């Protein structure tokens, strides 16, 4: 009833706890009851008709206030939901983050902004036989992290168990809402009692599991705990369905990005293998590089490259490497012979020119092959023939001890590409002299590729005159320079010198430039850039006993200053008014020390200031007597620069001075020189 009711009249029983007078009014909108307003007094029959009329007059105001409060509450919830959806949508476009990190951010956002106290994301294992928890929120995440994210330590649920609440949405392809006790029991059965205890303490009664869809395929499960009982409100169903769709898109994009990165690594491996072939006459080095690339990219443990000795019907090992946690080991030395009578499947691959995938579980496996696999603990092998001009000359064999490993079509195509490289290497061993010309042509291609990585011309920066030149001591080298376009109108320059000379330096030059471009997306200050590059490149540099000198400078013409950071390069030489002074900035080369840190040095820019950036090949140039060009001659050449000389003229002046000092001797190191001159304001 919308009119006031005297609840304490003699004919009316007052509510418990109210001993005097009570009057009640219903607060409602035209469509929905909102609340009941009770007014009480200690005296019986205190309220009269005037009080009732007064309360009726207040009724619209109180109702409006209640309705506004409800509206504000709904808007606050809606805003939190929209914020979470926006955050998860943003993760869709941040595919560079590891998938594990992306999933954790998603579930934590759902917990914090939507009030759900238990959120899981489950994805299938590589073997396709189990579903495992990959991300959880809050204290559940701490329990998950303590276990570690490896296939043997994950909390997994068999996809054959249809009654399991975690795997059921994946198998049935339907949403399900089950009591909390079912999920706790599933965790205990999966040997995760610690997470079961954490889940039991959550203020929820049920958990709803939703399949994650990609097109017509289910790719995972989103599980969300709630306190709504067996019937989930329609609004929550709609919201969770939207969240599941967003998370599916995040997972799909992250997987696509990782696949693209894997393909990029594979293309780089093919490119490096090609460069290795063209950079050495030792086919053993080539085969070692290819073997290591195969193991790294396919995640197998061992790889064999062998040639077919048709005269004795034997397989002759060229290289047989195994990767162990401590590094690479040679399982069998080059020249080891296996009679093909004991390796009938290898013989079939050679004769039929068809690849073979061999499983230890195959009941038709020949006994000699089964014995060999048992001895090597192999569970699965891929045997691919090496073919040159329609003739089988050997095989590449991949060996894994993991039963769940699969040789997909993608892996097979990759191995086919590397097999072609290995075939060339084996053929080169037999046709060494005939291949010399081809190797020279490949080296020339490498030189042109390297030159293409250097800027074609200096940028036109108002207020600066810029010139640079680099020359390799061999066909390819490790010196380089790069111009940088930075945010806020800043300009940058990098001069680098990879240790050593020739092809190895060129390879690491390309790696360094690739890493430089990648890190520039995250950091643009000189010291920050060098710190990130050292962290990124140290493992590969250290493994190959290489390092890279880098000198990074960023020019801020709005503030008339430049900042330099130095990693093992010659410090910048500053020339002003015929005075030359070295800028005090130094540091270890990138890749020399994993704990190296770098600091920047600032320099005010004034008109006429000339900055010279040189690699050690300039200062260590030697004349026929073996004497170095040296710092003093370099400073003297700088002091001789006319005040009105352009950067091109300055570069030519110093370059010619160095060349004259060589006096016909070949340079023993790559030489690079960059000149930046501050021009007077026009």
Buried (B, 14 or more C-beta within 10 A) or exposed (E): EEEBBBBBBEEEEBEEEBEBBBBBBBBBEEEEEBEEBEBBBEEEEBBEEEBBEEBEEEBEEBBEEBBEEBEEEEEEBEEBBEBBBEBBEEBBEBBEBEBEEBBBBBBBBBBBBBEBBBBBBBBBBEBEEBBBBBBBBBBBBEBBEEBEBEEEEBBBBBBEBEEBBBBBBBBEEEBBBBBBEBBBBBBEBBEBEBBBBBBEEBEBBBBBBBBBBEEEEBBBBBBBBBEEEEEBEEEBBEBBBBBBBBBBBBBBBBBEBBEEEEEEBBEBBBEBBBBBBBBBEEBEBBBBBBBBBBBEBBEBBBBBBBBBEEEEEBBBBBBBBBBEEEEEEEBBEBEBEBEBEBBBBBBBBBEEBEBBBBEBEEEEBBEBBBEBBEEBEBBBBBBBBBBBEEEBBBBBBBBBBBEBBEBEEEBBEBBEBBBBBBBBBBBBBEEEEEBEEBBEEBBEBBBEBBEEEBBEEBEEBEBBBBBBBBBBBBBBBBBBBBBBEBEEEBBBBBBBBBBBBBBBBBBBBBBBBBBBEEBBEEBBBBBBBBBBBBBBBBEBBBEBEBBBBBBBBBBBBEEBEBBBBBBBBBBBBBBBEEEBEBBEBBBBBBBBBEEBEBEBBEBEBEEBBBBBBBBBBBBBBBBEEEEEBEEEBBBEBBEBBEEEBBBBBBBBBBBEBBBEBBEEEEBBBBBBBBBBBBBEEE
